[in-house]
Amino acid sequence: MRKLWCVLALLLVSQGAAAGAIERLHQFLDSTRTLRAGFTQIVVAKNGKRPQQSSGVMIFVRPGKFRWQIEKPYSQLLVGDGEKIWIYDPDLRQVTVKKAGQALGGTPASLLAGESGGKATLERNFSLREAGEREGLEWVEALPKTQESGFEKLRLGFAGSELKAMELFDNFGQTTSLYFENLERNPSIAPSLLRFTPPSGVDVISE
């Protein structure tokens, strides 16, 4: 479950090819209110063996709302409605419910789904530095200021004015890489996509 939190809000888009990666991130927080994109996620354990791959669609609406839908190889859904975060596993017939403020906190999710004052939230929760160029991308690195975040650092890779990749290094030596496609900034999002009602017959667990 922690792995899912780590990937939720590390999905940032930049503006201005001449700007540094940090400045692009700041510009994004000032100008982006909604976001939709397809993603491919690859998780590599500390021993480097048996990478796990999944894919799906993500949606964010600031402040405080998101939808993270894993479609392959299995189905799993996370919905943040601004007050609660719902984690639905159809195979287990189980829904876990968390309070949004407590669940997001200083985690990467607060970058995207946080309050409107995104830049202030960013600087309060993360230390940023330019991380140079690699694999044709320009990278920015973010280190959490709280030990409760569940990860050591994350890196975001930009090509021109778009986010193309993200790497997250958690506290267990695991690396999660995300690659984005068909990314849309400020699209119209149906409110129904950001609400969740538990299906009949599932177990609901509150934390």
Sequence and secondary structure as in RCSB ss.txt:
>XXXX:A:sequence
MRKLWCVLALLLVSQGAAAGAIERLHQFLDSTRTLRAGFTQIVVAKNGKRPQQSSGVMIFVRPGKFRWQIEKPYS
QLLVGDGEKIWIYDPDLRQVTVKKAGQALGGTPASLLAGESGGKATLERNFSLREAGEREGLEWVEALPKTQESG
FEKLRLGFAGSELKAMELFDNFGQTTSLYFENLERNPSIAPSLLRFTPPSGVDVISE
>XXXX:A:secstr
 HHHHHHHT       TTS HHHHHHHHHHH SEEEEEEEEEEE TT  S EEEEEEEEEETTTEEEEEEEESS 
EEEEEESSEEEEEETTTTEEEEEEHHHHHTTSTHHHHHS S HHHHHHHHEEEEEEEEETTEEEEEEEESSGGGS
EEEEEEEEETTEEEEEEEEETTS EEEEEEEEEEES    GGGG     TT EEEE 
